[in-house]
Amino acid sequence: MDMFKFQESMYSLIVETSTNLPKDVRRAIKGAKARENAGTRSAMSLATITNNITMADDNVSPICQDTGLPTFKIKTPVGVNQLEIAEAVRNALVLATKAGKLRPNAVDSLTGENSGDNLGEGLPVIKFEQWDKDYIDARLILKGGGCENKNIQYSLPCELEGLGKAGRDLDGIRKCIMHSVYQAQGQGCSAGFIGVGIGGDRSSGYDLAKAQLFRSNDDVNPNEDLRKLEEYVMEHANELGIGTMGFGGETTLLGCKIGVMHRLPASFFVSVAYNCWAFRRLGVKVNPETGEINEWLYQEGEKIDFALEDKQAEQETAAASEAAVEGPREVVLEAPITEEKIRELKVGDVVRINGRMYTGRDAIHKHLSENDSPIDLDGQIIYHCGPVMLKDDEGKWHVKAAGPTTSIREEPYQGDIMKRFGIRAVIGKGGMGPKTLAALEEHGGVYLNAIGGAAQYYADCIKSVDGVNFTEFGIPEAMWHLSVEGFTAVVTMDSHGNSLHKDVQQTSLEKLAKFKETVFK
């Protein structure tokens, strides 16, 4: 096989997976958009999401800044050299990272050092299988950390919040799956997709769950019991009211696929792999002699071109911006922000930010909890974001993708850091917990929820990169100084003790409990 040509094919697979959502995912998102009530925060979020998909198409840039952990499933005919294939895949990953199609995401678990090229111990994940067909089937999923963190595994029998006892039967499995959707809330960038693995051991169960994400969202399960269970979950999970980004709404789940395998008598695991709306999964059939792509997979049916709906999306965004606040009010923030200005904001307000903000993720928060800040953060805005960055020939940095990361990871640090350095606003996704909420009330701070996965939409709001600190932490973890214009987010935690995330979690738990007495057979 021409390995150079095969490497080119793998590079194309990586770029397309990162930048171009497959047809089945687009159809699911269009369906969610049609179901949502106009003028709601969820409608505004979906309008931003579809706009972001169009921008990623046009720019051939990452849909989400967290380009995930590359996981390949490759089937090869007998006689194909899998060692050479693995080497070509690694080379293609390095080139795609250098071109800004992937964010460098491979971090040494002991030292915290980022390799810078997405290669590392055990990375990328490549799962080979030999088969008797005459072509190579190569599939890739890019699953980000925010949704990966919402994966969950149950050991039956167990007690589930809101649902009671789940036994070792189909009804117990049903309860586990419904609970898995509830526990993800908006932190996994809902509305999402789930793959479920029934049986196996702890590791093979998760492998089976993730394997379900390689199925088409439109397929029909050949196992009648599982088909009925998939349909049940799709019907009733959307009654939980969690909605897009956890803002409340009509669509919480976009897809559910379930697989089963045998297990040990003593073990009964139900494993759930949660995937965000930015469901980046594609595949190709490759000629084993030439290395060229013969066919792209997941291309059945209509492809939704959201560019044709841009005008309608803009109108919906404008309408939702007004409907989401108390009255037709739009709040503009520019740092440094006073405590008085922050105290005026309430949950539900739509905020547009102009001027300076600073990125800060896990490494920055840990550092600031123990050290002084290199810059004055009094009255400033921190953005939970690990952008995709490229440096041009003149040494100037450019933002290629810049959506929010899941904020709950910073819960141990956030409140203390805000009070210590005078930070007034934090932007992220998925909300934060009681410690941060108490600090917002005491200090006079606000949490702003940006739209998860909308990395192109927010990158377009960033007009310049004015500096950077802590590049030694790696590009995603560095503190980038950004000048923004029209950066839109929603107040979901205010300085008066109110939290939309807490409210949605409570109401969705109440709705979950109504499925306690249902018996699925």
N, C-alpha and C positions, 0 to 999 in steps of 0.2 A: 504494500500500500504506500502511496505517496504521503508520507507523514507531514510534509509541509502543507499540503492541501488539506489534510485532516485537521491540522492545527488551525488553519483558516476557517474551517467549518465549525470547530469548537469556539473560536473567537466570535463568529457570527451568532452562534447559539447563546453565548454569554451576553452579548450586546442586546440581542432581541429580547431575551428574558428580562433583562434589567430595565429596558426602556419601552417595551411594547406589550401591554396586557393582552392575553389570549382572548379569543372570541367568546368562549363560554363565560369568562369572568365579566367581560363587558356587558353581555346580555343580562347577567345577574344584577349588575349595578344599575343598568337602565331600568330593570323591573323595580328595584328598590326606590329609585327616583320617582317613578310613576305612582307608587303606592303612598309616598310621603305627603303629608298635608302641607300645602303651600304656606309660606310665611313663618315656618318653624325654624328652630336652630338646626334641626336635622336636615331640613330642606336646604338651608344655607350651606351646610357642610357638604351635602351631596353635590350641590352646584359647584362648590370649590373643588371637590374630588374629580368631577368630570372635566372641569377646566384644566386641572392638573394633568389628567390623562392626555388631553389634547396637546398641552405644552410639551410633555415628554415625547409624544409622537413627533412634533415639529422640530424639537431640539435634538432628538436622538440622545436624550439625557436620562439619568436614572429617575424612575417614577418616585421612588422614596430614597432619602439619603442613606438609610440603613439598608445597604444592598445585601445584607444577610450573610449566612454561612453557606457557601456554594456546596450543594449536595447533588451529585450525579448518580443516575442509575443507568448503567450501560450493559446492553446485551450484545454479545459478540458471537459470530459463527466459530465453529471449531477451526483452529489453526491461526486465528488472529492473535497477534502479539499484544497482550494486555499491558505489558510493561511499557511498550512504546506509546500506546494510547494514553496511559496515565501521564507520561512525560509531556505529550502534546497538550493535554488538558492543562497541566501546570503552566506550561509556556504561554498558553492562550490567556490564562488568568492574569499572569504578570502583565501582559500587553494591555488587557482590558482595564486593569487597575491604573496603569500608567496613562491611559487615554481618558481617564475620568469616568469610565462606564461603571466602575465598581469603586466603593470606598474601601480603603485598606482596613480590614476587619479582623486580621489574625493577631491575637494578643497572647503573649507568653503568660500562662496561668501563674507562674511563680514570680517572674520579675516584673510583669506588667508591660513589658516592651512590645511595641507594635512592629511586626516584621516589615510593614510598608508595602507588601506586594500580594497579600492574601494567601501566602504560603506559610506553612508552619507544621509543627508536630501533629500529624493526623489530619491536616488540612491541605487541600480540600477533601471532603468526604467523597469517595468514589466507590460505589457498590457494583461490582462486576457480576455478570451471570452469563454462562455459556448456553447457547441454544442452537437448534438445528435449522434455523432460517438462514438465507443467503445475504443478509444485510445487517449492518450495525444499527441498533436502536439506542440512541443517546438522549437522555432526558435530564433536565436540570430544574431544580427548585431553589429559589433565593428567598429564604425565610428569615425575616429580621428578628432581632433580639426582643423587641416589645411583645410580639405575638408568641415567640418561643417561650418567654417567661410565663405565659398563661397556659402552657401545656399542663396537663394534670393527669394523675394516675390514681385509680381507686382500687382498693383490695376488698372484695366482697366476702362476707357481709360487712356493712358499715352503716354508721349513722350520718345522715346528710342534713345540713342546715335547711330548714324549711320543708324537707321532704321525709324526714324520719328514717326508718330502717330500709336499707336496700339489700335485698337478698340475692342469692345465687341463681337468678333466673332472668328472663327477658324483662320483667317488670323492674327488677333491680338495676339492670343495664340501662333501661329507660330513665330511671331516676338519676343515675350517674351522668348521663349525657345532658339532661336538662340542667343539672347542677353545674356542669362544666361551662355551659353558656352563661349562666348567672354569674359565676365567680369571675369570669373574664371582664365583665362590665365594659367600660370604654377603654381600658388600659391596653387591650390588644388591637386597637384601631378597628372597632366594630363600625359597620356590620362586617362579620367575618365568615370564614369557612372552617369546618371542622372535619378532621379525619379521625375515625374511632377504630381502635383495635381491641377485640374481645379475645381473651385467652393469652397463651404464651407465658413467658416469664417477664420480669420487669423490663429487660432490654428488648426482647423480641416483640413484646406487646407495643412498645413505643415505635419500633421499626414498622410494624404492621399499620399502626395509626398513621404514620407519615406516608406510608406507601399509598394509603387511600387518597391522599392529596394529589397523586399523579393520575387519578381517574378523571375523566371528563365530568364537569359539573352537571351535564345533561344526561349522563348514562342512567341505566336502570339496573339495579342490583339483581343478579340472577337468583339469589337466595330470597325466597318469598318472605320469610320472617324478617330478614334485614331490610328488604324493600319497604315493608309496612312500617318498620321502625324508623327508617330514614324519612318517610313521608310524615309520620307522626311528629318527629322532631322539627321538621321544617314548618309544619303548621303551627305548632304550639310554642316553639321558642320565640317566635315573633310576637307572641302575646305578652311577653315579659316587660315590654315597654322600655328596654334599655336604649335602643336606637343607635343611630350613627354617632360615633365618638362618645357614647354614653350620655348624650344630651336628652334622651327620651325620644320616642318616635315609633314608627310602625314597623321598621325592619331592623332586627338585631342579628339575624343569621341569613347568610346568602347561599350556603351549601352544607350538606351533611352526607358523608360517605362512610360506610361501616364495613369492616372486614372481620373475619373470625378465624381462629386457629385453635388446635387442641391445646390442652393445658395439663399441669400436674393435678392430681386429686386434691392436694392440700392448698393449691393456689388458684385464685380466680381474680384476674386483673382486668380492669377496663381502663384503657389508656386513650387519652384524647390529645390530638395535636391540633392546636388552634392556629389559624392563619388569618392575617389581617385582610382588609378589602383589597389591598395591593398584592393580589395573589399572583406572584411572578413564577410561572411554571410553563415551560415549553419543551419541545422535543423534536428530534430530527431522525430520519432514516438516512444512513450514510452508505455509499458504495464502498465495500471493503477493499476493492482493488484500486480505485482512484482517490478515495478519501473525500469525494464531493457529496454534497447534500442532494439526495434524490427527492425528498419530500419533507415538508414541515408538518408536525403533528398538532393536534388541538385546533385545527382550522375548519372544522365542520360548521356549516350553517352561516348565518349572517354575521358580519363584523359591524359593530356599532361604531360609527364615526361621530364622536361627540362634538367635533368641530361644527357640525351642522346644527347643533343645539346651543352654540355659544351665546347667541343673542338672548335666547330664552333663559339660559343659566344666569346671565348677567342681571336680567330683570328679576329673577327669583332671588338672587343674592341681595339686590337692593331692597326688595320687599321684605325679606327675612331680617335684614339689618334693622329695619324700622320696627318690625313686629316683635323682634326678640328683646327689645328694651321697653321700659315703661314710657310709652309715648314715642313719637317719631324723633328720637334723640340719637345722635351719634357723638361719641366721646373721642376726642383726639388727645393723645398723650405724647409728651416729648420730655425726655430726661434733661436735667434733673427734675424729679417729680416731688412735690411737697406732700407732707402727710395730709394736709387739708384736702388736696386734690384727690388723694386715694380714698379718703373717708367719704367722698361724694359718690363713689362707685358702688353699685349693687349687683348682685348675681343677676345675670341675664343681659347686662349692658354689653353692647358691641363696641369694641375699642379699636381705633386705628392709630398706629404708632408711627411717628416720624422722628428722625434723628438717630441717636446712638443707642445701641444695646450690645451686650457682651454674652458670648456663649459660655456655658459652663455645664459640664457633665460630672460623672462620678469622680474622676481623678481631681478635678478642680474643687469640688465640694469637700473631698477629704483633705486636700491641701489647705484650703481656707479654714477648715476647722482647727488646724494646728499651726497655721502661719499667718503672717500679714499678707495683705493683698498688694500686688505690684502697682495697682492703680486705685484711685479714689472711687469707691463704689457708692458713696452717699447719694441717695436719690435716684440711683440707676436701676436698669432693667437687666435681669439675667435670663438668658434663653437656654433652656435645656435642649441642646442641639449638637449633633456631631456631623458637620457638613461634609460634603464631597468637595474638595478643593483642588484646583490646578494652578500651577505657577507658569506664567508665560516666559518667553525668551528674555524679557527684560527684568525678570524677577518679581513681577507683580502677581499677586494672588487673585484668583477669580473663583466665585462660588458657583458650583455646578448643580448642587442640590442641597436643600437646607430646611427640611421639615423638622418638627419637634420629636424628641424622644420621650419615653414613658417616665413621668416625674416621680412616681412613688419610690423609686430607688433612692432618691435624695431625702426621703422623710427623716432619717436619723440626723441629718445635718441642717436642713433648710431653714427652720425657724431660728436656730441659734446664729446662723450666718447672716440672715437678714437683719437681726437686731444688732449684731456686732458691727457690721459694716454699713448699716443704714440703707440697705437695698429696699426699694419700695414695690417692685413688681417682679414676678416670676412668670415666665411663659413656658408651657410644656403641654403634655397631653395626658389624659386619664385621671387628673386630679391628684391630691395629696391627702394625708391623713390628719388625725386629731391634733398631733403635736404642731404641725404647720398651721392648721386652722387657728389654734389658740395663739400662736405667735403673730399671725396676721391681725388678729383682733387687738392684741396688746401693743404691737409695734406700729400698726397702721400700714398694712401691706395688702397686696391683692394677688390672686392667682389667675392667670389668663390662659384659657385653653385654646391652643391653635389646632388646626385640622391635621391629624396624624396622617402621614403618607403624602401630604401635598407638597412634596419637596421642590417641584418646579414652580409652583405658585408662589411659594415664599422666597425662593431664590430670585425670582423676578422683582420682589420688593426690596431686595438688597442692592443698593446703588454703588457701594464701594466697600472695600476691606481696608480699614485704616490702621491696622496693627494686629499683633498677635503676641501672646505670652504662652509659655509652657509648651513649646513645640516638642520638647523632650518627652511629653506624655503621648505623643502621636497626634496625627491630624484630627481625628474625631474628638480627642480629649483636650485639645489645646483651647485656650481662651482667645477667641477671635473678636476683634473690635469691628463692629458692623454699623454702617450708616444705612438706615432703611427709610422707606417712604410708603405709606398706605398699608402697613403690615397689620392685618386684621386678625383679631382673636376675640373670644367671648369671656367675660368675667364669670367664672364658675365657683370661686371662693372669694368672699369679700372680707372687709375689716370689721364686719358686724356679726361675725359668727355664723354666717350662712354658707352652705356648701351644696351646690347642685348635685355633686357626686354622691354625697351622703343621702340626699333626698331620693335620687334615682335608685340607689342601692336598696334603700328601705322599701320603696314601692315595688321594685322588681322582686324582692324577697316575699312580699305579701302575695304577689301574683304567682310566684313559684309555688307557694304553699297550697294553692288550689289544685295542683296536680298530685298532691300527696296521696289522695284516696283513689286516683285513677289506677286501674289494673290493666296492664298491657299483656295480651296473650297472643 
